[in-house]
Amino acid sequence: MPKTWLTINNHDLIISLAARYRMPAAYPLRLFVADGGLISYGPDPINFYRQAAGYVDRILKGEKPAEMPVQAATKYELAINLKTAKAIGLTVPASLLGRADEVIE
């Protein structure tokens, strides 16, 4: 997990370096795309917290955490920044845009 926080804490630097060198880069969180990154594909954080809240509820009702199954993300989101794509000279296919949960223009 520490590597993830290092990446998040330095996301502005990472995005600016990718832009400077016109490097298409994919990121794990929508946050990167909102701040100028090209594309992200990762778990929906809202859904993740909802699942966690369900676990907390079950624990508070007496279930033992050790007996509860591990859950993986069930919903992923795709975000694309068209302004960034244009800046680095990429054309994003319509088929990919159609699948995106969010397109930033």
N, C-alpha and C positions, 0 to 999 in steps of 0.2 A: 503493500500500500504506500510506503513512503515515496516510491518512484512516481506514483500517480499524482500525489500532491506536489511533487517537484515540477511535474509537467503542467499542472493546473496553475501553480503559482507563477510560472514563467510563460504562460500561454501567449502573452502579447509579444514577447521576444521570438518565440517559435513561429508565430504567424508572420511577423515582420520579416524574418529571415527567409521563410518560404516565399514570400512575395518578392523580396529583393532579388532572389535567384530564380524567380519565375518557376518554382517547383510546385507541381500539384501535390497536395498533401491531404490525407484523410485523417480525421481526428475522432476520438472516442466519445466526445460530448458536443451537444448542440452549442454550448457556450463558445466554443472555438469558432464556429461558423458565424454566430451572431457578432463576433468581434473581428471578422474579416477572413477567417479560414475558408477553404474551398468546400469541403464536404465532411459530414460526420455521420457515423452510423453507430449507434450504441443504445443501451437500455434506456427506456423512458424513466426518468428519475421520479416522476409523480407516481407511476405504477409501483416502482420499487418501494417507496415510502408507504404506500397503501398496504403492500404485502407485509412490510415490517410491522405496521400498526396491527394487522391481524395476528401476527405472532405475539406481540406484546399483550394483546387482549387474551389470547389463549393461555399465556404464562400467568397473567394475573388471575385467571379463573382456575389455576391449579395444575395445568399440564406441566410436565417436566420437559425442559428444553432438550435434554439429551435424548428424549424419545420422539422429538418432532423431526420430520424430514427436512432436509436441506432443500431450499427452493432456489431455482435459477430464474433469471429474468424471463418474462413471457412476452413482453412487448418491447420492440425496438423501434427507434425512430431514425429517419433519414432526413437530413437537412442539407441544402445546397445553396451556396452563395453565388448567384449569377454574376454579380458585379466583380467578384474575385476571379471567376472563370474568364470573363472578358478581359480583365487586366493582364492575365497571364497567357491570353491567346487560345483559350480552350472553348470548344463548342460542346455543350452538354446535350446528349441525345434526348429527344422528346420522350422516349420510353423510360429513361431514368427520371426525368422531371415528373412524369406521371405517377411514379411510385413514391416520390418524395412526400414526407409529411409537412415539410416547410420549404419554401423556396424564397430566398431573399433576393430582391432585385435591386 
